[in-house]
Amino acid sequence: MLLTVDIGNTNITLGIFDEDKIVHSWRLSTEINRTEDEYGVFLKNLLKDINITNAIISSVVVQLTEKLQTAIKKYLNIDSIIISHKSKMNIKIKTDIPSQVGADRIANACAAAYLYKSPAIVVDFGTATSFDIVNSNQEFIGGIITAGMKIQAEALSNRTSKLPKLSIETPDHTIGTNTIDAMLSGIVIGHAAMIDGLIDACEKEIGEKPTIIATGGYSTVISKFLKRKFDYVNPDLTLIGMNLLFKLSLIN
């Protein structure tokens, strides 16, 4: 079975694939100060009853990439593939500096091109909200990166003296009648308005109507406020892309 390790700024998502099927998944908080042994012991205990034969890593946290690779080798006795712009893939990267494209965005774009009709826009709700765009020629042409809803909530509470911390949830009204509701409206409904506007602008530049795919934890929170609804919501899109990239790496 294949172990997929998606290292994000907030969470590390682990997935186990049996061929094309996800049979297990877990999420843990990203902790830069954890040692490779701490990660290794955790993985060994978590996966003790699963026959892992291969591993692939997507990472946007440079400090953890080598730690996890070493931990997997030391405690599971498995070599890991690291996703980069040099990986064999089913799309072409057509950006100014391909080396700057995050591994998670590569996985998203590959999965979108594989599963859905192109052109396609992946909206990934992570620490940042990112748009990953594949044109009808199966080329990753770039996208958009903006502050995610959690960052916005933290910025409001950390940079102001009276605004409280809050968890992201669906607001009942646009006009908030208390501070929490007003913040939620600004963050969630404001985010939805931004996404609608950006999708419209991207569609005009692409020149075709794209397939819109959402992934990430907050996609369900925001979807009811969108004028242009998501065509698909796929919470496992990044992991599916990683599984695809592993399979492509085996082709000579």
Secondary structure as a PSIPRED ss2 file (coil, helix, strand):
# PSIPRED VFORMAT (PSIPRED V4.0)

   1 M C   1.000  0.000  0.000
   2 L E   0.000  0.000  1.000
   3 L E   0.000  0.000  1.000
   4 T E   0.000  0.000  1.000
   5 V E   0.000  0.000  1.000
   6 D E   0.000  0.000  1.000
   7 I E   0.000  0.000  1.000
   8 G C   1.000  0.000  0.000
   9 N C   1.000  0.000  0.000
  10 T C   1.000  0.000  0.000
  11 N E   0.000  0.000  1.000
  12 I E   0.000  0.000  1.000
  13 T E   0.000  0.000  1.000
  14 L E   0.000  0.000  1.000
  15 G E   0.000  0.000  1.000
  16 I E   0.000  0.000  1.000
  17 F E   0.000  0.000  1.000
  18 D E   0.000  0.000  1.000
  19 E C   1.000  0.000  0.000
  20 D C   1.000  0.000  0.000
  21 K E   0.000  0.000  1.000
  22 I E   0.000  0.000  1.000
  23 V E   0.000  0.000  1.000
  24 H E   0.000  0.000  1.000
  25 S E   0.000  0.000  1.000
  26 W E   0.000  0.000  1.000
  27 R E   0.000  0.000  1.000
  28 L E   0.000  0.000  1.000
  29 S E   0.000  0.000  1.000
  30 T C   1.000  0.000  0.000
  31 E C   1.000  0.000  0.000
  32 I C   1.000  0.000  0.000
  33 N C   1.000  0.000  0.000
  34 R C   1.000  0.000  0.000
  35 T C   1.000  0.000  0.000
  36 E H   0.000  1.000  0.000
  37 D H   0.000  1.000  0.000
  38 E H   0.000  1.000  0.000
  39 Y H   0.000  1.000  0.000
  40 G H   0.000  1.000  0.000
  41 V H   0.000  1.000  0.000
  42 F H   0.000  1.000  0.000
  43 L H   0.000  1.000  0.000
  44 K H   0.000  1.000  0.000
  45 N H   0.000  1.000  0.000
  46 L H   0.000  1.000  0.000
  47 L C   1.000  0.000  0.000
  48 K C   1.000  0.000  0.000
  49 D C   1.000  0.000  0.000
  50 I C   1.000  0.000  0.000
  51 N C   1.000  0.000  0.000
  52 I C   1.000  0.000  0.000
  53 T C   1.000  0.000  0.000
  54 N E   0.000  0.000  1.000
  55 A E   0.000  0.000  1.000
  56 I E   0.000  0.000  1.000
  57 I E   0.000  0.000  1.000
  58 S E   0.000  0.000  1.000
  59 S E   0.000  0.000  1.000
  60 V C   1.000  0.000  0.000
  61 V C   1.000  0.000  0.000
  62 V H   0.000  1.000  0.000
  63 Q H   0.000  1.000  0.000
  64 L H   0.000  1.000  0.000
  65 T H   0.000  1.000  0.000
  66 E H   0.000  1.000  0.000
  67 K H   0.000  1.000  0.000
  68 L H   0.000  1.000  0.000
  69 Q H   0.000  1.000  0.000
  70 T H   0.000  1.000  0.000
  71 A H   0.000  1.000  0.000
  72 I H   0.000  1.000  0.000
  73 K H   0.000  1.000  0.000
  74 K H   0.000  1.000  0.000
  75 Y H   0.000  1.000  0.000
  76 L H   0.000  1.000  0.000
  77 N C   1.000  0.000  0.000
  78 I C   1.000  0.000  0.000
  79 D C   1.000  0.000  0.000
  80 S E   0.000  0.000  1.000
  81 I E   0.000  0.000  1.000
  82 I E   0.000  0.000  1.000
  83 I C   1.000  0.000  0.000
  84 S C   1.000  0.000  0.000
  85 H C   1.000  0.000  0.000
  86 K C   1.000  0.000  0.000
  87 S C   1.000  0.000  0.000
  88 K C   1.000  0.000  0.000
  89 M C   1.000  0.000  0.000
  90 N C   1.000  0.000  0.000
  91 I C   1.000  0.000  0.000
  92 K E   0.000  0.000  1.000
  93 I E   0.000  0.000  1.000
  94 K C   1.000  0.000  0.000
  95 T C   1.000  0.000  0.000
  96 D C   1.000  0.000  0.000
  97 I C   1.000  0.000  0.000
  98 P H   0.000  1.000  0.000
  99 S H   0.000  1.000  0.000
 100 Q H   0.000  1.000  0.000
 101 V C   1.000  0.000  0.000
 102 G C   1.000  0.000  0.000
 103 A H   0.000  1.000  0.000
 104 D H   0.000  1.000  0.000
 105 R H   0.000  1.000  0.000
 106 I H   0.000  1.000  0.000
 107 A H   0.000  1.000  0.000
 108 N H   0.000  1.000  0.000
 109 A H   0.000  1.000  0.000
 110 C H   0.000  1.000  0.000
 111 A H   0.000  1.000  0.000
 112 A H   0.000  1.000  0.000
 113 A H   0.000  1.000  0.000
 114 Y H   0.000  1.000  0.000
 115 L H   0.000  1.000  0.000
 116 Y C   1.000  0.000  0.000
 117 K C   1.000  0.000  0.000
 118 S C   1.000  0.000  0.000
 119 P C   1.000  0.000  0.000
 120 A E   0.000  0.000  1.000
 121 I E   0.000  0.000  1.000
 122 V E   0.000  0.000  1.000
 123 V E   0.000  0.000  1.000
 124 D E   0.000  0.000  1.000
 125 F E   0.000  0.000  1.000
 126 G C   1.000  0.000  0.000
 127 T C   1.000  0.000  0.000
 128 A E   0.000  0.000  1.000
 129 T E   0.000  0.000  1.000
 130 S E   0.000  0.000  1.000
 131 F E   0.000  0.000  1.000
 132 D E   0.000  0.000  1.000
 133 I E   0.000  0.000  1.000
 134 V E   0.000  0.000  1.000
 135 N C   1.000  0.000  0.000
 136 S C   1.000  0.000  0.000
 137 N C   1.000  0.000  0.000
 138 Q C   1.000  0.000  0.000
 139 E E   0.000  0.000  1.000
 140 F E   0.000  0.000  1.000
 141 I E   0.000  0.000  1.000
 142 G E   0.000  0.000  1.000
 143 G E   0.000  0.000  1.000
 144 I E   0.000  0.000  1.000
 145 I E   0.000  0.000  1.000
 146 T E   0.000  0.000  1.000
 147 A E   0.000  0.000  1.000
 148 G C   1.000  0.000  0.000
 149 M H   0.000  1.000  0.000
 150 K H   0.000  1.000  0.000
 151 I H   0.000  1.000  0.000
 152 Q H   0.000  1.000  0.000
 153 A H   0.000  1.000  0.000
 154 E H   0.000  1.000  0.000
 155 A H   0.000  1.000  0.000
 156 L H   0.000  1.000  0.000
 157 S H   0.000  1.000  0.000
 158 N H   0.000  1.000  0.000
 159 R C   1.000  0.000  0.000
 160 T C   1.000  0.000  0.000
 161 S C   1.000  0.000  0.000
 162 K C   1.000  0.000  0.000
 163 L C   1.000  0.000  0.000
 164 P C   1.000  0.000  0.000
 165 K C   1.000  0.000  0.000
 166 L C   1.000  0.000  0.000
 167 S C   1.000  0.000  0.000
 168 I C   1.000  0.000  0.000
 169 E C   1.000  0.000  0.000
 170 T C   1.000  0.000  0.000
 171 P C   1.000  0.000  0.000
 172 D C   1.000  0.000  0.000
 173 H C   1.000  0.000  0.000
 174 T C   1.000  0.000  0.000
 175 I C   1.000  0.000  0.000
 176 G C   1.000  0.000  0.000
 177 T C   1.000  0.000  0.000
 178 N C   1.000  0.000  0.000
 179 T H   0.000  1.000  0.000
 180 I H   0.000  1.000  0.000
 181 D H   0.000  1.000  0.000
 182 A H   0.000  1.000  0.000
 183 M H   0.000  1.000  0.000
 184 L H   0.000  1.000  0.000
 185 S H   0.000  1.000  0.000
 186 G H   0.000  1.000  0.000
 187 I H   0.000  1.000  0.000
 188 V H   0.000  1.000  0.000
 189 I H   0.000  1.000  0.000
 190 G H   0.000  1.000  0.000
 191 H H   0.000  1.000  0.000
 192 A H   0.000  1.000  0.000
 193 A H   0.000  1.000  0.000
 194 M H   0.000  1.000  0.000
 195 I H   0.000  1.000  0.000
 196 D H   0.000  1.000  0.000
 197 G H   0.000  1.000  0.000
 198 L H   0.000  1.000  0.000
 199 I H   0.000  1.000  0.000
 200 D H   0.000  1.000  0.000
 201 A H   0.000  1.000  0.000
 202 C H   0.000  1.000  0.000
 203 E H   0.000  1.000  0.000
 204 K H   0.000  1.000  0.000
 205 E H   0.000  1.000  0.000
 206 I H   0.000  1.000  0.000
 207 G C   1.000  0.000  0.000
 208 E C   1.000  0.000  0.000
 209 K C   1.000  0.000  0.000
 210 P C   1.000  0.000  0.000
 211 T E   0.000  0.000  1.000
 212 I E   0.000  0.000  1.000
 213 I E   0.000  0.000  1.000
 214 A E   0.000  0.000  1.000
 215 T E   0.000  0.000  1.000
 216 G E   0.000  0.000  1.000
 217 G C   1.000  0.000  0.000
 218 Y C   1.000  0.000  0.000
 219 S H   0.000  1.000  0.000
 220 T H   0.000  1.000  0.000
 221 V H   0.000  1.000  0.000
 222 I H   0.000  1.000  0.000
 223 S H   0.000  1.000  0.000
 224 K H   0.000  1.000  0.000
 225 F H   0.000  1.000  0.000
 226 L C   1.000  0.000  0.000
 227 K C   1.000  0.000  0.000
 228 R C   1.000  0.000  0.000
 229 K C   1.000  0.000  0.000
 230 F C   1.000  0.000  0.000
 231 D C   1.000  0.000  0.000
 232 Y E   0.000  0.000  1.000
 233 V E   0.000  0.000  1.000
 234 N C   1.000  0.000  0.000
 235 P C   1.000  0.000  0.000
 236 D C   1.000  0.000  0.000
 237 L H   0.000  1.000  0.000
 238 T H   0.000  1.000  0.000
 239 L H   0.000  1.000  0.000
 240 I H   0.000  1.000  0.000
 241 G H   0.000  1.000  0.000
 242 M H   0.000  1.000  0.000
 243 N H   0.000  1.000  0.000
 244 L H   0.000  1.000  0.000
 245 L H   0.000  1.000  0.000
 246 F H   0.000  1.000  0.000
 247 K H   0.000  1.000  0.000
 248 L H   0.000  1.000  0.000
 249 S H   0.000  1.000  0.000
 250 L C   1.000  0.000  0.000
 251 I C   1.000  0.000  0.000
 252 N C   1.000  0.000  0.000
